[in-house]
Amino acid sequence: MLIKINESESEFVAFVDGLKQHYSEATAAGAAKKAIINHVSVVNDLRKTKRKLERLEDILEEIKNIKQQQKGLQQALDILTN
């Protein structure tokens, strides 16, 4: 999607200047490139973290199931030994 931007508009100029300053770049293109690379990196890290969290949740569920089975087995053992 293309957006028409008035490059002389004060808000846009301030945005570009802030972007250049934040990324220590002399040009808007250089700052935009760094911003895009940073965004992609953050998104990739979030996806990795989400996958790790999902695996940990699966492991927790397995542990809960094992504890429940262990409880049942202990009760059966108690019945057999009493």
N, C-alpha and C positions, 0 to 999 in steps of 0.2 A: 504494500500500500504506500503510495506516495503522498506526502504532505507538503503543501506549498508553504514555505517559511519566508517571512520578510527578514532578511539577515541584518537589516539596519534597525530593527525594533529593539528598544532598550532592554527588554526582558531577555531576548535571545542573546544579545551581546553580553549581558551580565552572566547568563548561564554558560556561555562559551568561555568567558574569562575565568569563571569559577572552575570549570572543568579543566582548563589548561593549567590553572594554578594548582588544583588538587593533584593532578597527575604529573606535575612538573614538566610540562611539554610546551614547546614554543608555538605549536600549531594546533588548531582545533581537530584536524585529522589525526594527529598523533595522540591527542588526549582521548578522542573517541575510540581509537583502536585499543588503547589501554583499558578504557572503560568496558568495552565489549569483551576483551580477553578476561578481565577481572570477573565480569558477570558470568561468563561461561565457566570459569574455574569454580566460582561459588556454587553455581547450579550443579556441576559435576560432584563437588564435595557433598552437597546436600543429598544428592541421589545415593552416593555411597553410604552416607550416614543413615539414610532411610532403609537401605538394604540391610545394614548391620542391625538396626533396631528391629526390623522384621524378623531377622534370624534369632535375635535375643528373645523376642516374644515367643517364637516357636519353641526355643529351648526351655523357656520358663513353663510353657504349657506341658512339655514333655516331663519336666521335673514334677509338676503338679500331678500328672497322671501316674508317674512312678510312685510318688508318695501315697496316693490313693490306693494303688495296688499293694503297696507295702503294708498299709493299714489292714487291708482285707486279708492278706496272707498272715499277718501277725494274729489277727482275730481267729482265723482258721487254726493256726498253730496252737493258740491258747486253748481252743475248744478240744483239740486232739490230745493235748498234754494234761488236761485237767480231768 
